[in-house]
Amino acid sequence: MSLTSSSFLESAHLSSRTRALLLQRMDSSHREPRHLSHDAFLLLERICDDILPQQFLLPDGIKVPLASLLDQSLEGLRDGWRYADLPRDQEAWEKGLQTIAVHAQAHYHRTYHELSEGQRGALLDQALDGSLSKDVSAPLSPYQMSLWSCDLRADLMSSFLAHPFVQDALDISALLTGGDDHLQGFQAVGVNQRDLFEGL
């Protein structure tokens, strides 16, 4: 499968319903934030690039708008699960991003965007392992930030792998279970085995 072709989305082994959902993910690119504040959204864009640089997988000019997808995921019903020590999802995301900004200023006297790559990475690592300074007054505590940072990474990777560009680049064929007429499934399920239609 190639990102320069539409063979993946045009496959007869992809149902029209699944195809519509994948196209919707592609059409949702570059929207203005609807749930996060403007500042939080811009910060999320930078953090997404820091945690998951895409240029090592996707060709030049191809980029999944992860911040937009994550912002949209805050709309409506989610999976109904959250850490008891965190506020509701939208509030947790806003406060988590605000907390990153607060600690950037407290530690380095700069905005997150002005930090070096190493400084940004160190700050994100501290947020994940719960070692942010307890002396800094921020919306979320170091412990809460460790929980939120886990959610951030899980949702980030989920949004990334759900995008057609990424599935195409990684030859993920799990959605090619059959068209509208019948559910074909897969016959070759052994190690290093592929059905003939996979990868076409």
N, C-alpha and C positions, 0 to 999 in steps of 0.2 A: 504494500500500500504506500502511496506517495502523497505528501501534503500538497503537491502541485496538481493532483488530479482529484476527481470526485468519486473515484471507484468505490471507496469505502461507503460513502453515503448513498451511492446509487446501487449498491449490491442488492440482488434479489433475495438475499438471505437476511435482510434488515426489514422489519415491519414498518409500515407507514407511520404508526404511532411513535415508535422509537426514533425513526428518522426525523419526525417533526420536533421531538424533544431535543435532539442533537442540534438541529438547525436553530432552535430557539436559543440554545446556549451560545451559538455563534453570533446570533443577531443581538444578543444582550451586551455586546462589547461596547465599551467607551460611554456608558451612561453616567450621568451625574449621580452622586450618592443620594439615596432616598431615605436612608435610615441612620447613617452615621453623619456626624457634622462634617463640614468641608475640611477642617483641619485634621480631624481623625482619619478621614478618607485618604488625604494626601500622605499622611504618616503610614497608613496601612499599605499604600502602594510601594513605598520605600522598603517597608519591612518584608513584604512579599518577595521583592527582588533580592533582599539579603538572605532570607531563609531558603528560597527556592529559585536560584538563577536558572533561567530557561534557555539561555543561549547555548548551553552544552547539549541540549536535546533537539530543540527546534531550529529550523533554518533561519537565516537572516530575514528580518521583516515579519516573522511570525511570532506572535506573543499572545498568550492567554491572559485576558484581563482579570486577573485573580481578585484584585480588590473589588471590582465591580460585581463579580460573582459572589464574593463573600458578603458584600453589602446586600445584595438581593436575597441571599439565603436567610437574612434576618426577617424577611417578610412572612407574615402568616404563621401557620403551624410548622414547627420543626419536629424533631424526633421525640420531643416530650421529656428529654432527659437533660439534667444539668447537675453540676456539683452543688450540694446544699449550701456550701460556704460562699457561693457566688450569687450575685443578683441575676435577674432575668437576662436572657441572652443579649438583647440590644443594649441594655444598660451595662452589662459586663464588658461588651466589646468597646463601647465608648470609654468607659472608665479604664479598661486595660490599656488602650492606646494613650489616653491622657497620662496614665502612670508612667509609661515609657518616656513620654515627653518630659515629665517632671524630673525623672531620674537623670535624663540626659543633661538637663540644665544643672541639676544639683551636683553631679559628678564632674562634668566637663565644662560647665558654664557656656554651653552651646546648644543649639537645637539639634535634634536627632539627625536632620539632613546635613548638618555641618560637620558631623563626626566623621572620622576616618572609618574605613571598612573594618579595621581591627577593633576600634572602639564600639562600633555598632554591634559587632559580633559578640564582644564581651558583655555588653549590656543585655543582649537577648539571651545569652547563656545564663547570666545571673538571674534574669527573670524566670527562666525555666527551672533552674535548680533551687530557687527560693532564697538566693543569697543577696538580693537587693538590700540596701541599707534600711534598717528599721528606724533610723533617725530622720529619714526624709518623710515629710507629710505629703501623702499622695492618695488618690481615690481608692486604690486597692493596696492591701498589705502585701509584703513579700510572699507570704504563704498563698494568698489569693492569686497573686501573679503567677505562681508556679502552676496552679490549676488552670488559669486562663491561658497560659502559654501552651499547655497541653492541648486545650481545645483549639487554639489558633492553629497549631501544626496539623492536627487531625482534620480540621475543616479545610485548611489550605491544600493538603494533599488530596482530600476527597474531591474538591472542586477541580483540581488540576487533572486528576486521572479520569474525571467524568467528561472532560472536554474532547470533542472529536479530533482536534489537532494532535492531542497527546495520544489518544488511542490509536490514531493512524501512525504516528511516529514510532510507537512501541509495538506495533502489530498486535494490539489487543483485539481479539476477535470474539470476545465473550458475548457481545450483543448480536452476533450473526446467527441467531438461533432459528431463523426461518422467516419467510415473508408473511403476507396477510392470509394466504390460503391455508397454510399448514405450519405447524411447529416442527421443524426438522431436527433441531438439536445437533449434536456432534456424535460421530461414530468413532473417530480416532481420539481416544482419551488417555493413551499411555504416555509415558515420558518421551519427549522429543518426537511425538507423533502429531500430525496435523491433517485435517481433512483437506481435500483438494481445493475447496472454495476459500479456505483461510489464506489470507495474505494477498488475495487477488484484488 
